[in-house]
Amino acid sequence: GTIEDPDLGTRRFELQLRSDGGRLAGSLTTWRGKVELKAPVRDVGFDRGAVRFTVDQQGTAYHFKGTLEENTVTGTIERAGKPPARFTLRFIE
């Protein structure tokens, strides 16, 4: 996927989800230059095409909320003290 961040520009990210005891769990990886940042996801939810999850990176909670259409999720990322960022995520098996 890609994140359109007003502060940092466009960045690539990968989200990996798995079923863990009937719940969704996984991790999110982003890159800043050549530095890879990987963090677990929490509060994962999917209901009627609405997708949500939270990632804590560098002391900040990033709340992703989006809508699934076909194999693409588009939405916004909320974080304290910053304007919302946009994201697009394509499903790849």
Salt bridges, closest charged atoms under 4 A:
ASP5 OD2 - ARG11 NH2 3.95
ASP5 OD2 - ARG79 NH1 3.04
ASP7 OD2 - LYS82 NZ 3.34
GLU14 OE2 - ARG12 NH1 3.30
ASP43 OD2 - ARG42 NH1 2.79
ASP56 OD2 - ARG42 NE 2.79
